[in-house]
Amino acid sequence: QPALHGQSLIQLDKDGNLINFRADDKTFELYRAVSTDHGHTWSDQEQVGEVKFGPDRPYQELVPSIILRLHDDSLLWFLWARTKHERTILKGRAFNHGPVPYFINFCLRSTDDGRTWSDWVNIDGPPHDDLRWLNHKDRLSEISAAQTRDGRVIALSRPDESPFMWETWSSDGGRTWTPQSRGPFALYACTFAICTTTSGYLLIGGRFPAIAVQVSRDNGMTWQCYQIDTGIWANGAMFEVEPDVVLFIYGAKNQPQELRRQLLRVTKDNLEPIE
């Protein structure tokens, strides 16, 4: 097997088999492996695509975010790419800077369980100003995404300088997107901690305030914040384990090696911990 770099993501295919997807952060190549025995053995890694930007976008690092299965069984893979950046410490304050273009948030689309992938689609939809490379829209990174009950896809990106997440919508399965705009709340470290429940409730959990879960009962139009813990690490994951009951696994205090978990039931007017 060739030496592969980057992060892996696990998905279930239409038949319930495990699929391992990997985006090589150096070559921008995409790989896929399958397990038909619950992860005990795996097929060889097979290259299933490559992200190509061209010389006008000389990105140097590729970082995968969430893979989302839509109602029609197509897959959306959200990733972001960036040029190398440096950090300068000046009078006790840290400043990040990098060459232009600095970053891009985008998605890929697959209709065959990840055997092939579309070309990249900028999730900051037109009209946008390519000359300024989104510098007026912050330096975005980790992407959380979910499909609402009405079929639209919402993507929320982690900000670097803005106090609020950045929000964009797709009404055609990820083929086109609205321009990214400032979302309705501040939240960080929540890439995999997002889901839509059986009843259509939309949840996303992460950092600020402390550890919090934002809940929408109207397909992402309005949100209610529930602080569920006093930790500050987050970077967890969320799964629906029963109808309208989610398992939220996350960090705690300021120690990433300490994990906590909660079972939470979402109702039409509350978010309730399950002892």
Secondary structure, DSSP 8 states (H G I E B T S, - for coil): -----SEEEEEE-TTS-EEEEEE-TTT-EEEEEEESSTTSS----EEEEE----TTS---EEEEEEEEE-TTS-EEEEEEEE---EEEEETTEEEEE--SS-EEEEEEEESSTTSS----EESS-SS--GGGTTGGG-----EEEEE-TTS-EEEEE--SSSSS-EEEEESSTTSS----EE-SS--BS-TB-EEE-TT--EEEEEESSSEEEEEESSTTSS-EEEEEES------EEEEEETTEEEEEEEETTEEEEEEEEEEEE-SS-EEEE-
